[in-house]
Amino acid sequence: MKWVKMYVRLTICVVSAHICSVAVAIAPAPKGLEQSSNNALVARLIDREKTMWTALQRHDKQAWESLLSETYSHVNSSGMRMDRAEVLNRFADEVVEGYSLHDMRGTLLCPDVVLVVYWIERTSKFTGTFTSNSVWIKRSGSWLRLQYQETPISPIAIQSWRRDALTIAQQQ
């Protein structure tokens, strides 16, 4: 029975990640907002996402915590869901030896919400390759991470993504 619950949770995570990926691909820019300012905002939040990984690898809990919303939700690669307090309590146990972020993109979903998606190769307690997404919200003038989720990806998907990235790079 326990494995059924874990399978259902993992399935929900995979479906959620897929929905977020589709949303990034098809979401139009909100009306009334200039594309250049959208691009600058998305770039700034992608930088914040990178900052989160740097802080995690360096065990800089204060820097990491400062970018989390009070209602933060986290779904790890095992499908375990945690709130802000649980994530912060486990922070000292997290050891990220190395990581590489790829194909980072973002979409402004509305003026105060941005979705950032990417894939990551990570060497840590949970070594592997994962598709990741974060939802960033603007609260009291500050951009904070509201939600993070990662899902393990298969070697076939990794090969496809690398091939697509190479094609895009060659076209530029």
C-alpha positions in Angstrom: 0.0 0.0 0.0 2.9 2.3 0.8 4.4 1.9 -2.6 1.0 2.8 -4.2 1.0 6.1 -2.4 4.6 6.8 -3.4 3.7 5.9 -7.1 0.7 8.2 -7.0 2.8 11.1 -5.6 5.5 10.6 -8.1 2.9 10.5 -10.9 1.4 13.8 -9.7 4.9 15.3 -9.6 5.7 14.2 -13.2 2.3 15.5 -14.4 2.8 18.8 -12.6 6.2 19.3 -14.1 4.9 18.6 -17.6 2.0 21.0 -17.1 4.5 23.7 -16.0 6.7 23.0 -19.0 3.7 23.3 -21.4 2.7 26.6 -19.7 6.1 28.0 -20.3 5.9 27.0 -24.0 2.5 28.5 -24.7 1.9 31.3 -22.2 1.5 34.7 -23.9 3.1 37.8 -22.5 0.6 39.6 -20.3 -1.0 42.7 -21.9 0.3 46.1 -20.9 3.7 44.9 -20.0 6.6 45.5 -22.4 8.5 42.5 -23.5 11.9 44.0 -22.7 11.0 44.6 -19.1 9.6 41.0 -19.0 12.9 39.7 -20.3 14.8 41.8 -17.7 12.6 40.5 -14.9 12.9 36.9 -16.0 16.7 37.2 -16.3 16.8 38.6 -12.7 14.7 35.7 -11.4 16.9 33.2 -13.2 19.8 34.8 -11.5 18.0 34.4 -8.1 17.4 30.7 -8.9 21.2 30.4 -9.6 21.8 32.2 -6.3 19.7 29.6 -4.5 21.9 26.8 -5.8 25.1 28.6 -4.9 23.8 29.3 -1.4 22.8 25.6 -1.0 26.2 24.3 -2.2 28.0 26.7 0.2 25.6 25.9 3.1 24.7 29.6 3.3 21.4 29.1 5.0 20.8 32.8 5.6 21.1 33.7 1.9 18.9 30.8 0.9 16.3 31.4 3.5 16.1 35.1 2.6 14.7 34.2 -0.9 11.9 31.9 0.4 8.3 33.1 0.9 6.6 32.4 4.2 4.3 29.9 2.4 7.1 28.1 0.6 6.4 24.6 -0.7 9.0 22.1 -1.9 8.6 18.8 -3.7 11.9 16.9 -3.9 13.0 14.3 -6.5 11.5 11.5 -4.3 8.1 13.1 -4.3 8.3 14.2 -0.7 6.5 17.5 -0.1 7.8 19.9 2.6 6.9 23.3 3.8 9.3 26.1 4.6 10.0 25.0 8.2 10.7 21.4 7.2 13.0 22.5 4.4 15.0 24.8 6.7 15.2 22.1 9.3 16.8 19.7 6.8 19.1 22.4 5.3 22.2 21.3 7.3 21.8 17.7 6.0 21.8 18.8 2.3 25.2 18.4 0.7 25.5 19.4 -3.0 29.0 18.5 -4.2 28.4 19.8 -7.7 25.7 20.8 -10.1 25.1 22.2 -13.6 22.0 24.1 -14.6 20.8 23.9 -18.2 18.2 25.5 -20.5 17.0 28.0 -17.9 13.8 29.8 -19.0 11.1 31.8 -17.4 7.7 33.0 -18.2 5.8 35.9 -16.6 2.5 34.3 -15.8 1.0 37.6 -14.4 2.6 40.8 -13.1 3.6 39.3 -9.8 4.2 35.6 -10.7 7.1 34.1 -12.7 7.7 30.5 -13.5 11.3 29.4 -14.0 12.0 26.0 -15.5 15.3 24.2 -16.3 17.1 20.9 -15.9 19.9 20.2 -13.5 22.7 17.6 -13.3 23.5 17.2 -9.6 26.0 15.3 -7.5 24.7 15.1 -4.0 22.6 12.9 -1.7 20.2 12.8 -4.6 22.6 12.5 -7.5 21.1 12.5 -11.0 19.5 14.6 -13.6 16.2 16.4 -12.9 13.8 18.7 -14.5 13.1 21.6 -12.1 10.6 24.4 -11.8 10.2 27.3 -9.4 7.4 29.7 -9.0 8.5 33.2 -7.9 6.1 35.7 -6.5 6.4 39.4 -5.6 5.4 40.1 -2.0 5.8 43.5 -0.4 8.1 44.6 -3.3 10.4 41.6 -3.0 10.6 38.6 -5.3 10.5 35.3 -3.3 10.4 31.6 -4.2 7.0 30.3 -3.5 7.4 26.7 -4.8 10.0 24.4 -6.1 9.7 21.0 -7.6 12.1 18.5 -9.3 11.4 15.3 -11.1 14.0 12.7 -12.2 14.4 12.5 -15.9 15.3 9.5 -18.1 18.5 9.2 -20.1 16.4 9.3 -23.3 14.9 12.7 -22.3 18.4 14.0 -21.4 19.7 13.1 -24.9 16.8 14.8 -26.5 17.2 18.0 -24.5 21.0 18.1 -25.3 20.3 17.6 -29.0 17.7 20.4 -29.0 20.1 22.7 -27.1 22.9 22.0 -29.6 20.5 22.7 -32.5 19.5 26.0 -31.0 23.1 27.0 -30.3 24.0 26.2 -33.9 21.2 28.4 -35.2 22.3 31.4 -33.2 
